[in-house]
Amino acid sequence: MIKNFLIVISAILISTSFANAGSCPLLVKKIDNLLSQTKQLSKEQLSEIKKLRDGGHKAHKEGDHAESVKILKQALKLLEG
């Protein structure tokens, strides 16, 4: 019974990490699409958003998906705010 419980918990944790890993590229695409459509950003805003986008992409490539999502959401907040 404990063995089955551990298997289920492991499966949940693994699937959660894959879900987070998969959301990073989607957030990058969303940022890129919004950047291509948005014309009313100052140079400073554009620079900050691109810096966050690149930082989030880098964190994703390094396997830190939680940090990647956090950074990419900051960029989206600036774009959508």
C-alpha positions as CSV (number, residue, x, y, z in Angstrom):
1,M,0.0,0.0,0.0
2,I,2.8,2.4,0.9
3,K,4.6,1.4,-2.3
4,N,1.5,2.3,-4.4
5,F,1.2,5.6,-2.6
6,L,4.8,6.5,-3.4
7,I,4.3,5.6,-7.0
8,V,1.3,7.9,-7.3
9,I,3.0,10.8,-5.5
10,S,6.1,10.3,-7.8
11,A,3.9,10.4,-10.9
12,I,2.1,13.5,-9.8
13,L,5.4,15.3,-9.1
14,I,6.9,14.3,-12.4
15,S,3.8,15.3,-14.4
16,T,3.8,18.7,-12.6
17,S,7.4,19.4,-13.5
18,F,6.7,18.5,-17.2
19,A,3.7,20.8,-17.2
20,N,5.8,23.7,-15.9
21,A,8.5,22.9,-18.4
22,G,6.0,23.0,-21.2
23,S,4.5,26.4,-20.3
24,C,7.8,28.3,-20.6
25,P,8.0,28.2,-24.4
26,L,4.3,29.1,-24.6
27,L,4.9,32.2,-22.5
28,V,7.9,33.2,-24.6
29,K,5.7,32.9,-27.7
30,K,3.0,35.0,-26.1
31,I,5.6,37.7,-25.2
32,D,7.0,37.7,-28.7
33,N,3.5,38.0,-30.2
34,L,2.6,40.8,-28.0
35,L,5.8,42.6,-28.7
36,S,5.2,42.4,-32.4
37,Q,1.7,43.9,-32.0
38,T,2.5,46.6,-29.4
39,K,3.8,49.9,-30.7
40,Q,3.3,52.1,-27.7
41,L,6.3,51.1,-25.6
42,S,9.1,53.4,-24.6
43,K,12.7,52.2,-25.3
44,E,13.1,51.6,-21.6
45,Q,10.0,49.4,-21.4
46,L,11.0,47.5,-24.5
47,S,14.5,46.9,-23.1
48,E,13.2,45.7,-19.7
49,I,10.6,43.4,-21.3
50,K,13.3,41.9,-23.7
51,K,15.7,41.5,-20.8
52,L,13.0,39.6,-18.8
53,R,12.1,37.5,-21.8
54,D,15.7,36.5,-22.4
55,G,16.2,35.8,-18.7
56,G,13.2,33.6,-18.6
57,H,14.2,31.7,-21.7
58,K,17.7,31.2,-20.3
59,A,16.3,29.8,-17.0
60,H,14.1,27.4,-19.0
61,K,17.1,26.2,-20.9
62,E,19.0,25.6,-17.7
63,G,16.1,23.6,-16.3
64,D,14.8,26.1,-13.7
65,H,11.3,26.2,-14.9
66,A,9.7,27.7,-11.8
67,E,12.1,30.7,-12.1
68,S,11.5,30.8,-15.9
69,V,7.7,31.1,-15.4
70,K,8.2,33.7,-12.7
71,I,10.4,35.9,-14.9
72,L,8.3,35.5,-18.0
73,K,5.1,36.4,-16.1
74,Q,6.8,39.6,-15.0
75,A,7.5,40.4,-18.7
76,L,3.8,39.7,-19.5
77,K,2.7,41.9,-16.7
78,L,4.7,44.8,-18.1
79,L,3.3,44.2,-21.6
80,E,-0.3,43.8,-20.5
81,G,-0.3,46.4,-17.7
